[in-house]
Amino acid sequence: ARVLEVAKRLSLQAARGEMVEKEGCERHREPLKVFCKDDGAFICVICRESRAHRSHTMLPVQDAVQEYKGQIQAHLQALKEDRDKLLELREAEMRRSW
């Protein structure tokens, strides 16, 4: 669930793409170049050094996108396999009831 929540945020922010980067940090007006894994948010370099984020796990934005993209694809594949199994069971059950 947490991965999907972060993925939604990433895709929403990626969809806004240039706007997010141009707008930058609301507080410091710096480009958002770092992803805070603990908060699931893009932050600027100045925010990264703040007390609020200092002990958090950080990734460059592109690395975060690739990491979560890989996780989402793995979860999607597992869900597709589960769906296929359920469809097979449903079909077998329908044949049996006919």
MARTOR-928789 format. One record per residue (C-alpha): x, y, z. Coordinates in pm, whole numbers, plus 50000, padded with zeros to 5 digits. Example, Ala and Ser with C-alpha at 12.3 -4.5 7.8 and 13.67 -1.06 7.14 Angstrom:
[[51230,49550,50780]]
[[51367,49894,50714]]
***
This chain:
[[50000,50000,50000]]
[[50283,50237,50086]]
[[50457,50165,49756]]
[[50137,50238,49566]]
[[50084,50559,49759]]
[[50436,50676,49676]]
[[50391,50567,49316]]
[[50076,50775,49288]]
[[50261,51076,49424]]
[[50551,51015,49187]]
[[50325,50981,48885]]
[[50125,51290,48977]]
[[50440,51488,49027]]
[[50596,51340,48713]]
[[50283,51430,48517]]
[[50335,51787,48629]]
[[50705,51729,48553]]
[[50844,52060,48444]]
[[50605,52258,48660]]
[[50721,52084,48978]]
[[51083,52143,48898]]
[[51027,52504,48790]]
[[50817,52580,49096]]
[[51064,52408,49323]]
[[51050,52406,49699]]
[[50772,52622,49834]]
[[50987,52722,50127]]
[[51326,52781,49963]]
[[51241,52822,49593]]
[[51509,52567,49509]]
[[51473,52283,49253]]
[[51337,51955,49390]]
[[51632,51725,49333]]
[[51603,51477,49620]]
[[51339,51222,49716]]
[[51284,51159,50089]]
[[51187,50792,50119]]
[[51063,50833,50476]]
[[50816,51110,50384]]
[[50756,50997,50025]]
[[50812,51349,49896]]
[[51042,51545,49671]]
[[51250,51800,49856]]
[[51521,52054,49780]]
[[51886,52028,49886]]
[[51834,52283,50165]]
[[51541,52087,50310]]
[[51757,51773,50298]]
[[51992,51931,50551]]
[[51714,52044,50785]]
[[51643,51867,51114]]
[[51316,51737,50974]]
[[51492,51529,50707]]
[[51851,51492,50826]]
[[51812,51133,50951]]
[[51585,51023,50664]]
[[51680,50801,50373]]
[[51734,51007,50057]]
[[51765,50928,49687]]
[[51823,51139,49380]]
[[51490,51187,49202]]
[[51581,50970,48902]]
[[51697,50684,49126]]
[[51372,50701,49323]]
[[51167,50689,49004]]
[[51357,50382,48881]]
[[51336,50206,49218]]
[[50963,50255,49258]]
[[50900,50178,48892]]
[[51071,49841,48941]]
[[50870,49769,49255]]
[[50544,49862,49086]]
[[50622,49639,48787]]
[[50701,49346,49019]]
[[50374,49396,49211]]
[[50183,49432,48885]]
[[50327,49105,48755]]
[[50228,48925,49078]]
[[49876,49069,49053]]
[[49845,48956,48690]]
[[49949,48605,48788]]
[[49695,48602,49071]]
[[49425,48727,48835]]
[[49505,48452,48584]]
[[49480,48186,48855]]
[[49148,48326,48974]]
[[49010,48332,48620]]
[[49115,47970,48573]]
[[48943,47873,48899]]
[[48630,48064,48800]]
[[48620,47895,48461]]
[[48667,47550,48617]]
[[48392,47621,48869]]
[[48155,47739,48595]]
[[48225,47423,48392]]
[[48161,47210,48698]]
[[47831,47382,48776]]
[[47707,47344,48416]]
***
